[in-house]
Amino acid sequence: MALAVLSTAAAPLPRTQPALAVPAAIIWQSALAAAPAFGPAFDASQLYVALRDDTIVAVNHVTGASAWTVPRTTTVQPVVTEGLVIGAEGTVIWALDGATGTQRWQQDLGAGAVLAPVATRAGVLWITDRQECVLVAASDGSVKWRAPLGAAATAVPAVSGDAAWTGFADGRVLALQLSTGKTLWTQRVLGAVRILTGSGDRVVVGTSADFLFVLARADGSLAFQWRTGGDVVAGAAVDERRMYFVSMDNTLRSLDRQHGDIRWQTSLPTRSAGGPVVSGNAVMIAGVSPELRIFHAKDGAALATILLPGRAAQQPYIAGADGAVGVRAILVTIGGQIVAIGEVGDPPLVPFGESMGRGAAPTAVFADLADPPLVPFAASLGPGAAPGAVFADLKDPFLEPLDFLPGRRLAPETLPALR
């Protein structure tokens, strides 16, 4: 049940994803050399994934062609920013050139990275095993600031504007100023913080207490909360009017992003492999079963179910149109398959004459396909055959008695019973 809204400030519109046309289907598929160790990172033209054979690979997600492979180990999921692929091996953070895979820099962070880094406009955020949040410059890995957290963070930071948030097992949500690392506010919610999503003037918090909390960005005050049937899974998705989230009761819900009123909800046949993704008028969710389900963002009506070659390792990434290639949803499976899903339409119409070979005029082709002239039935059987005689010859033959071994004869009237 939604609570009264405590903050009514108008929210700026969130960045919208390109619209994937439906119906859609798999348009290409490519195999990696090994299974992924973490989910992939993306930029406008390539995806980057750390494999279990201790390599980092780059793949063009327009064509599926491999761009480069380099030997490199990472203990966290890499992130892409400013043309660099950034990861960590223990206390050492490193950056590879996104175009070539060559190393650009590496730095000792002084502590081990424990959560995936987050790319921001100010730099790259890291959560370390010394219970601190560290911002480093993407250009060279130099430390800009360190902020003590006082406890081990349980949620990958969320970022919006000049603010970053992280959460803890005791339900505490901490807001930091991105430019300085200064604490802006703290708020406590029920349960351990599992996921955080920043959107406009809202911070969405999913916890282990089967609740979704929505806080005001300015001061952390509670805007509304929703009790669910299980923990909230991964991050929420937000568009201009609604927010969408999945919980472990296998339910996808849509709420009004300002007031928390429920717009619709729909049951999922399996648990999700990540959070929902909004693309135009579609909401997509990948399940632990090998399929991608697409729903209408307005009312939750099912639009499509696309079978995948394996369980998805992450939520879909929506890639914008690139020349002749339209908007695509890109997924990587836990078995090492990359799948691109795009619009499927009818092939262009081709003049029928051209399809028969060069120089064939359509009129000539259709002339060749004209019906043959009608021939009298008797004439088709040979000269001198009268139609009446032909049909007389086609009468049913007389029923003959049926013999059964060892010589028993049955009368014709008993034949229907033997069918």
Backbone hydrogen bonds in HBPLUS format (Angstrom, degrees):
<---DONOR---> <-ACCEPTOR-->    atom                        ^
c    i                          cat <-CA-CA->   ^        H-A-AA   ^      H-
h    n   atom  resd res      DA  || num        DHA   H-A  angle D-A-AA Bond
n    s   type  num  typ     dist DA aas  dist angle  dist       angle   num
A0344-VAL N   A0023-PRO O   3.40 MM 321  6.28 163.4  2.43 137.4 136.5     1
A0025-ALA N   A0342-GLY O   2.94 MM 317  5.74 152.6  2.02 157.6 161.9     2
A0342-GLY N   A0025-ALA O   2.96 MM 317  5.74 153.8  2.03 165.8 158.2     3
A0027-ILE N   A0340-ALA O   2.83 MM 313  5.81 161.9  1.87 152.4 158.6     4
A0340-ALA N   A0028-TRP O   3.06 MM 312  5.46 169.3  2.07 160.8 158.1     5
A0030-SER N   A0338-ILE O   2.89 MM 308  5.07 158.1  1.94 144.1 150.9     6
A0338-ILE N   A0030-SER O   2.67 MM 308  5.07 175.4  1.67 165.1 166.8     7
A0032-LEU N   A0336-GLY O   2.73 MM 304  5.11 172.2  1.74 168.0 167.1     8
A0052-ARG N   A0035-ALA O   2.90 MM  17  5.83 154.4  1.96 176.6 174.8     9
A0037-ALA N   A0050-ALA O   2.77 MM  13  5.68 171.7  1.77 144.3 147.2    10
A0041-ALA N   A0048-TYR O   2.84 MM   7  5.18 157.7  1.88 149.0 156.5    11
A0048-TYR N   A0041-ALA O   2.76 MM   7  5.18 156.9  1.81 153.3 158.8    12
A0043-ASP N   A0046-GLN O   2.98 MM   3  5.58 153.6  2.05 166.9 168.2    13
A0061-HIS N   A0045-SER O   3.02 MM  16  5.96 148.4  2.13 133.3 142.9    14
A0047-LEU N   A0059-VAL O   2.87 MM  12  5.38 154.5  1.93 150.7 158.7    15
A0059-VAL N   A0047-LEU O   2.92 MM  12  5.38 158.0  1.97 152.6 159.5    16
A0049-VAL N   A0057-VAL O   3.07 MM   8  5.61 155.3  2.13 150.2 158.0    17
A0057-VAL N   A0049-VAL O   3.08 MM   8  5.61 166.2  2.10 149.3 152.3    18
A0051-LEU N   A0055-THR O   2.89 MM   4  5.49 171.5  1.89 165.5 168.4    19
A0054-ASP N   A0051-LEU O   3.21 MM   3  5.73 140.0  2.38 119.4 119.5    20
A0072-ARG N   A0054-ASP O   3.06 MM  18  5.62 142.3  2.21 118.3 128.7    21
A0056-ILE N   A0070-VAL O   2.86 MM  14  5.47 160.5  1.90 162.3 168.6    22
A0070-VAL N   A0056-ILE O   2.97 MM  14  5.47 161.8  2.00 155.2 160.9    23
A0058-ALA N   A0068-TRP O   2.90 MM  10  5.35 156.9  1.96 159.4 159.3    24
A0067-ALA N   A0058-ALA O   2.79 MM   9  5.27 171.9  1.80 143.2 143.9    25
A0060-ASN N   A0065-ALA O   2.85 MM   5  5.40 164.3  1.88 170.5 165.5    26
A0064-GLY N   A0060-ASN O   2.69 MM   4  5.24 147.7  1.79 149.5 160.6    27
A0075-THR N   A0088-ALA O   2.68 MM  13  5.92 158.3  1.72 160.1 165.6    28
A0079-VAL N   A0086-ILE O   2.91 MM   7  5.34 152.8  1.98 146.6 155.0    29
A0086-ILE N   A0079-VAL O   2.80 MM   7  5.34 175.6  1.81 167.9 168.6    30
A0081-THR N   A0084-LEU O   3.02 MM   3  5.40 154.0  2.08 147.6 155.8    31
A0084-LEU N   A0081-THR O   2.89 MM   3  5.40 157.9  1.94 119.3 126.6    32
A0098-GLY N   A0083-GLY O   2.90 MM  15  5.31 159.5  1.94 154.6 149.4    33
A0085-VAL N   A0096-LEU O   2.88 MM  11  5.06 159.9  1.92 143.8 150.6    34
A0096-LEU N   A0085-VAL O   2.82 MM  11  5.06 157.4  1.87 142.7 149.9    35
A0087-GLY N   A0094-TRP O   3.12 MM   7  5.61 150.9  2.20 142.6 151.5    36
A0094-TRP N   A0087-GLY O   2.97 MM   7  5.61 162.2  2.01 143.3 146.8    37
A0089-GLU N   A0092-VAL O   2.78 MM   3  5.30 161.4  1.81 160.5 165.4    38
A0092-VAL N   A0089-GLU O   3.22 MM   3  5.30 156.6  2.28 125.9 122.1    39
A0109-LEU N   A0091-THR O   2.69 MM  18  5.35 164.8  1.71 164.0 162.3    40
A0093-ILE N   A0107-GLN O   2.77 MM  14  5.37 156.1  1.82 168.0 169.5    41
A0107-GLN N   A0093-ILE O   2.80 MM  14  5.37 155.8  1.86 153.5 161.6    42
A0095-ALA N   A0105-TRP O   2.90 MM  10  5.43 146.9  2.01 164.5 158.7    43
A0104-ARG N   A0095-ALA O   2.77 MM   9  5.50 170.9  1.78 147.6 150.7    44
A0097-ASP N   A0102-THR O   2.72 MM   5  5.35 163.0  1.75 156.0 161.0    45
A0101-GLY N   A0097-ASP O   2.71 MM   4  4.91 151.5  1.79 143.2 151.1    46
A0129-ASP N   A0112-GLY O   2.84 MM  17  5.48 137.0  2.03 147.8 161.4    47
A0114-VAL N   A0127-ILE O   2.98 MM  13  6.03 170.7  1.99 157.5 158.0    48
A0118-VAL N   A0125-LEU O   3.06 MM   7  5.07 152.1  2.14 135.5 143.8    49
A0125-LEU N   A0118-VAL O   2.85 MM   7  5.07 166.0  1.87 150.8 151.0    50
A0120-THR N   A0123-GLY O   2.82 MM   3  5.26 150.7  1.90 163.5 173.5    51
A0124-VAL N   A0136-VAL O   2.85 MM  12  5.33 160.3  1.89 153.0 159.2    52
A0136-VAL N   A0124-VAL O   2.99 MM  12  5.33 161.6  2.02 143.8 148.5    53
A0126-TRP N   A0134-VAL O   2.80 MM   8  5.12 149.3  1.90 149.3 159.1    54
A0134-VAL N   A0126-TRP O   2.87 MM   8  5.12 162.0  1.91 147.9 154.0    55
A0128-THR N   A0132-GLU O   3.10 MM   4  5.63 164.1  2.12 156.9 161.6    56
A0131-GLN N   A0128-THR O   3.22 MM   3  5.73 140.1  2.39 117.8 118.3    57
A0149-LEU N   A0131-GLN O   2.90 MM  18  5.47 168.9  1.91 146.5 142.7    58
A0133-CYS N   A0147-ALA O   2.84 MM  14  5.15 161.6  1.88 147.7 153.3    59
A0147-ALA N   A0133-CYS O   2.79 MM  14  5.15 157.5  1.84 153.2 160.5    60
A0135-LEU N   A0145-TRP O   3.03 MM  10  5.53 165.0  2.06 157.2 161.6    61
A0144-LYS N   A0135-LEU O   2.74 MM   9  5.50 171.2  1.75 156.5 158.6    62
A0137-ALA N   A0142-SER O   2.80 MM   5  5.39 157.0  1.85 153.4 159.2    63
A0141-GLY N   A0137-ALA O   2.76 MM   4  4.97 144.8  1.88 144.9 152.5    64
A0154-THR N   A0167-GLY O   2.90 MM  13  5.84 163.2  1.92 137.3 143.0    65
A0158-ALA N   A0165-TRP O   2.94 MM   7  5.27 148.1  2.05 141.5 151.6    66
A0165-TRP N   A0158-ALA O   2.85 MM   7  5.27 153.8  1.91 150.3 158.0    67
A0160-SER N   A0163-ALA O   3.07 MM   3  5.60 163.0  2.10 155.0 158.5    68
A0163-ALA N   A0160-SER O   3.16 MM   3  5.60 149.9  2.25 124.4 133.5    69
A0178-LEU N   A0162-ASP O   2.88 MM  16  4.94 166.9  1.90 119.4 123.2    70
A0164-ALA N   A0176-LEU O   2.92 MM  12  5.21 152.7  2.00 149.2 155.6    71
A0176-LEU N   A0164-ALA O   2.75 MM  12  5.21 166.1  1.77 160.0 164.8    72
A0166-THR N   A0174-LEU O   3.07 MM   8  5.51 150.1  2.16 146.7 156.0    73
A0174-LEU N   A0166-THR O   2.90 MM   8  5.51 169.7  1.91 163.2 166.7    74
A0168-PHE N   A0172-ARG O   3.04 MM   4  5.38 132.8  2.27 150.0 160.1    75
A0171-GLY N   A0168-PHE O   3.12 MM   3  5.58 159.1  2.16 117.7 119.6    76
A0193-VAL N   A0168-PHE O   3.11 MM  25  5.50 174.3  2.11 139.0 138.3    77
A0189-VAL N   A0171-GLY O   2.78 MM  18  4.85 160.4  1.82 129.1 134.6    78
A0173-VAL N   A0187-GLN O   2.62 MM  14  5.16 159.1  1.66 164.8 170.7    79
A0187-GLN N   A0173-VAL O   2.95 MM  14  5.16 150.0  2.04 143.2 152.1    80
A0175-ALA N   A0185-TRP O   2.94 MM  10  5.37 166.8  1.96 170.8 167.5    81
A0184-LEU N   A0175-ALA O   2.80 MM   9  5.32 171.6  1.81 141.9 144.7    82
A0177-GLN N   A0182-LYS O   2.73 MM   5  5.21 158.1  1.77 151.5 159.3    83
A0181-GLY N   A0177-GLN O   2.69 MM   4  5.09 156.1  1.75 154.6 159.8    84
A0208-SER N   A0192-ALA O   2.90 MM  16  5.24 138.7  2.07 137.6 150.8    85
A0194-ARG N   A0206-GLY O   2.76 MM  12  5.55 170.1  1.77 156.4 157.4    86
A0195-ILE N   A0206-GLY O   3.24 MM  11  5.01 160.9  2.28 130.5 134.0    87
A0206-GLY N   A0195-ILE O   3.04 MM  11  5.01 165.7  2.06 134.7 138.7    88
A0197-THR N   A0204-VAL O   2.93 MM   7  4.96 144.7  2.06 140.1 146.5    89
A0204-VAL N   A0197-THR O   2.74 MM   7  4.96 170.0  1.75 158.7 157.8    90
A0199-SER N   A0202-ARG O   2.97 MM   3  5.30 173.7  1.97 155.9 154.4    91
A0202-ARG N   A0199-SER O   2.90 MM   3  5.30 156.6  1.95 130.9 138.4    92
A0217-ARG N   A0201-ASP O   2.97 MM  16  4.91 168.9  1.98 121.3 120.5    93
A0203-VAL N   A0215-LEU O   2.89 MM  12  5.07 145.0  2.01 143.6 149.0    94
A0215-LEU N   A0203-VAL O   2.85 MM  12  5.07 167.7  1.87 150.2 151.0    95
A0205-VAL N   A0213-PHE O   2.73 MM   8  5.01 167.2  1.74 165.3 164.7    96
A0213-PHE N   A0205-VAL O   2.80 MM   8  5.01 166.8  1.81 158.3 159.5    97
A0207-THR N   A0211-PHE O   3.23 MM   4  5.77 163.0  2.26 165.4 165.4    98
A0228-THR N   A0210-ASP O   2.82 MM  18  5.18 171.6  1.82 139.9 142.9    99
A0212-LEU N   A0226-TRP O   2.80 MM  14  5.07 153.1  1.87 148.2 157.1   100
A0226-TRP N   A0212-LEU O   2.78 MM  14  5.07 150.8  1.86 146.4 155.6   101
A0214-VAL N   A0224-PHE O   2.91 MM  10  5.44 154.3  1.98 177.6 169.1   102
A0223-ALA N   A0214-VAL O   2.77 MM   9  5.52 160.6  1.81 154.4 158.7   103
A0224-PHE N   A0214-VAL O   3.34 MM  10  5.44 154.7  2.41 136.7 142.3   104
A0216-ALA N   A0221-SER O   2.75 MM   5  5.31 158.7  1.79 155.0 162.6   105
A0220-GLY N   A0216-ALA O   2.81 MM   4  4.92 144.9  1.94 147.5 153.1   106
A0248-MET N   A0231-ASP O   2.75 MM  17  5.35 140.6  1.91 142.7 155.7   107
A0233-VAL N   A0246-VAL O   2.72 MM  13  5.57 170.8  1.73 150.9 154.2   108
A0237-ALA N   A0244-TYR O   2.92 MM   7  5.13 161.7  1.95 148.3 154.3   109
A0244-TYR N   A0237-ALA O   2.74 MM   7  5.13 156.9  1.79 153.7 159.9   110
A0239-ASP N   A0242-ARG O   2.96 MM   3  5.58 165.1  1.99 160.1 164.5   111
A0257-ARG N   A0241-ARG O   3.07 MM  16  5.78 174.8  2.07 129.5 131.2   112
A0243-MET N   A0255-LEU O   2.87 MM  12  5.35 151.5  1.95 148.0 156.4   113
A0255-LEU N   A0243-MET O   2.87 MM  12  5.35 162.6  1.90 156.3 162.1   114
A0245-PHE N   A0253-ARG O   3.10 MM   8  5.60 152.2  2.18 145.8 154.0   115
A0253-ARG N   A0245-PHE O   2.97 MM   8  5.60 170.5  1.98 165.6 167.4   116
A0247-SER N   A0251-THR O   3.37 MM   4  5.92 152.7  2.45 147.9 154.5   117
A0250-ASN N   A0247-SER O   2.99 MM   3  5.87 132.8  2.22 125.0 130.1   118
A0268-LEU N   A0250-ASN O   2.73 MM  18  5.14 163.1  1.76 153.6 151.2   119
A0252-LEU N   A0266-THR O   2.91 MM  14  5.40 166.2  1.93 167.1 165.3   120
A0266-THR N   A0252-LEU O   2.92 MM  14  5.40 153.2  2.00 149.4 158.3   121
A0254-SER N   A0264-TRP O   2.88 MM  10  5.35 153.8  1.95 169.3 162.7   122
A0263-ARG N   A0254-SER O   2.77 MM   9  5.40 177.2  1.77 151.2 151.6   123
A0256-ASP N   A0261-ASP O   2.75 MM   5  5.20 154.8  1.82 147.3 156.0   124
A0260-GLY N   A0256-ASP O   2.90 MM   4  4.80 147.2  2.00 129.5 137.1   125
A0288-VAL N   A0271-ARG O   2.77 MM  17  5.78 152.4  1.84 162.4 159.2   126
A0273-ALA N   A0286-ALA O   2.65 MM  13  5.51 168.0  1.67 143.3 143.4   127
A0277-VAL N   A0284-MET O   2.96 MM   7  5.19 149.0  2.06 144.2 153.0   128
A0284-MET N   A0277-VAL O   2.78 MM   7  5.19 168.1  1.79 156.8 159.1   129
A0279-SER N   A0282-ALA O   2.83 MM   3  5.23 168.1  1.84 156.2 159.4   130
A0282-ALA N   A0279-SER O   3.00 MM   3  5.23 159.6  2.04 123.4 129.0   131
A0297-ALA N   A0281-ASN O   2.84 MM  16  5.20 173.5  1.84 135.0 135.6   132
A0283-VAL N   A0295-PHE O   2.79 MM  12  5.11 156.8  1.84 146.6 152.8   133
A0295-PHE N   A0283-VAL O   2.85 MM  12  5.11 161.5  1.89 146.2 152.5   134
A0285-ILE N   A0293-ARG O   2.98 MM   8  5.46 152.8  2.06 154.3 161.8   135
A0293-ARG N   A0285-ILE O   3.01 MM   8  5.46 172.2  2.02 156.8 154.2   136
A0287-GLY N   A0291-GLU O   3.26 MM   4  6.01 168.8  2.27 167.1 169.3   137
A0291-GLU N   A0289-SER O   2.73 MM   2  5.80 125.9  2.02 119.7 103.0   138
A0308-LEU N   A0290-PRO O   2.94 MM  18  4.94 175.6  1.95 120.0 120.9   139
A0292-LEU N   A0306-ILE O   2.79 MM  14  5.08 154.0  1.86 144.3 153.3   140
A0306-ILE N   A0292-LEU O   2.83 MM  14  5.08 168.8  1.84 151.6 154.4   141
A0294-ILE N   A0304-ALA O   2.89 MM  10  5.16 163.7  1.91 159.7 156.6   142
A0303-LEU N   A0294-ILE O   2.80 MM   9  5.43 168.5  1.81 148.9 149.5   143
A0304-ALA N   A0294-ILE O   3.29 MM  10  5.16 157.0  2.35 134.9 134.8   144
A0296-HIS N   A0301-ALA O   2.76 MM   5  5.17 152.6  1.83 144.7 154.2   145
A0300-GLY N   A0296-HIS O   2.78 MM   4  4.88 146.1  1.90 146.9 151.2   146
A0334-ILE N   A0311-ARG O   2.87 MM  23  5.98 151.7  1.95 166.7 174.8   147
A0313-ALA N   A0332-VAL O   2.68 MM  19  5.70 166.2  1.69 161.2 158.0   148
A0317-TYR N   A0330-ILE O   3.05 MM  13  5.10 159.8  2.09 139.3 145.8   149
A0330-ILE N   A0317-TYR O   2.80 MM  13  5.10 162.1  1.83 147.1 152.7   150
A0319-ALA N   A0328-ARG O   2.74 MM   9  5.13 161.4  1.78 157.6 162.4   151
A0328-ARG N   A0319-ALA O   2.95 MM   9  5.13 159.5  1.99 143.7 150.5   152
A0322-ASP N   A0325-VAL O   2.72 MM   3  5.11 154.8  1.78 149.3 158.2   153
A0325-VAL N   A0322-ASP O   3.04 MM   3  5.11 159.4  2.08 128.2 125.1   154
A0329-ALA N   A0341-ILE O   2.86 MM  12  5.04 157.3  1.91 144.0 151.6   155
A0341-ILE N   A0329-ALA O   2.87 MM  12  5.04 159.2  1.91 146.6 153.5   156
A0331-LEU N   A0339-VAL O   2.98 MM   8  5.30 161.9  2.01 152.7 158.4   157
A0339-VAL N   A0331-LEU O   2.84 MM   8  5.30 168.2  1.86 159.9 162.7   158
A0333-THR N   A0337-GLN O   2.85 MM   4  5.22 158.9  1.89 149.2 156.5   159
A0336-GLY N   A0333-THR O   3.05 MM   3  5.38 162.9  2.08 110.1 115.7   160
A0354-GLU N   A0351-PRO O   3.02 MM   3  5.51 123.9  2.35 109.5 122.4   161
A0355-SER N   A0351-PRO O   3.36 MM   4  6.77 149.7  2.46 149.7 158.2   162
A0356-MET N   A0353-GLY O   3.09 MM   3  5.32 149.8  2.18 103.2 112.4   163
A0357-GLY N   A0354-GLU O   3.18 MM   3  5.44 165.6  2.20 109.5 113.9   164
A0360-ALA N   A0357-GLY O   3.34 MM   3  5.92 161.1  2.38 135.3 134.2   165
A0364-ALA N   A0361-ALA O   3.01 MM   3  5.28 118.4  2.40 104.0 119.0   166
A0365-VAL N   A0361-ALA O   3.04 MM   4  6.38 156.6  2.10 155.7 162.9   167
A0366-PHE N   A0362-PRO O   2.98 MM   4  6.25 166.9  2.00 154.1 156.6   168
A0367-ALA N   A0363-THR O   2.89 MM   4  6.05 144.6  2.02 140.2 150.8   169
A0368-ASP N   A0364-ALA O   2.97 MM   4  6.23 148.7  2.07 145.1 152.6   170
A0369-LEU N   A0365-VAL O   3.21 MM   4  6.53 130.2  2.48 136.7 149.8   171
A0369-LEU N   A0366-PHE O   3.08 MM   3  4.98 132.7  2.32  91.0 104.3   172
A0370-ALA N   A0367-ALA O   3.20 MM   3  5.34 163.9  2.23 110.9 111.4   173
A0379-ALA N   A0376-PRO O   3.00 MM   3  5.23 113.4  2.46 100.0 116.1   174
A0380-SER N   A0376-PRO O   3.07 MM   4  6.43 144.9  2.19 152.2 162.4   175
A0381-LEU N   A0378-ALA O   3.02 MM   3  5.36 150.6  2.11 106.2 115.4   176
A0382-GLY N   A0379-ALA O   3.16 MM   3  5.31 160.8  2.20 105.0 110.9   177
A0389-ALA N   A0386-ALA O   3.03 MM   3  5.33 117.4  2.43 105.0 119.7   178
A0390-VAL N   A0386-ALA O   3.04 MM   4  6.38 151.6  2.12 152.4 161.3   179
A0391-PHE N   A0387-PRO O   3.06 MM   4  6.36 168.5  2.08 161.8 161.5   180
A0392-ALA N   A0388-GLY O   2.97 MM   4  6.12 145.3  2.09 141.6 152.1   181
A0393-ASP N   A0389-ALA O   3.01 MM   4  6.21 148.6  2.11 142.9 150.2   182
A0394-LEU N   A0391-PHE O   3.14 MM   3  5.05 141.7  2.29  93.2 104.4   183
A0395-LYS N   A0392-ALA O   3.37 MM   3  5.77 160.1  2.41 117.1 115.8   184
A0410-LEU N   A0402-LEU O   3.22 MM   8  5.58 153.5  2.30 144.9 152.8   185
A0404-PHE N   A0408-ARG O   2.87 MM   4  5.10 160.7  1.90 151.6 157.7   186
A0407-GLY N   A0404-PHE O   2.67 MM   3  5.49 148.1  1.76 123.9 135.3   187
A0408-ARG N   A0404-PHE O   2.69 MM   4  5.10 128.8  1.94 163.1 162.9   188
A0414-THR N   A0411-ALA O   3.07 MM   3  5.79 163.6  2.09 121.7 127.0   189
A0415-LEU N   A0412-PRO O   3.06 MM   3  5.61 169.4  2.08 121.5 124.9   190
A0417-ALA N   A0414-THR O   3.29 MM   3  5.79 136.4  2.49 112.0 121.9   191
A0418-LEU N   A0415-LEU O   2.88 MM   3  5.33 157.3  1.93 119.5 127.0   192
A0419-ARG N   A0416-PRO O   3.46 MM   3  5.74 171.5  2.47 110.4 111.6   193
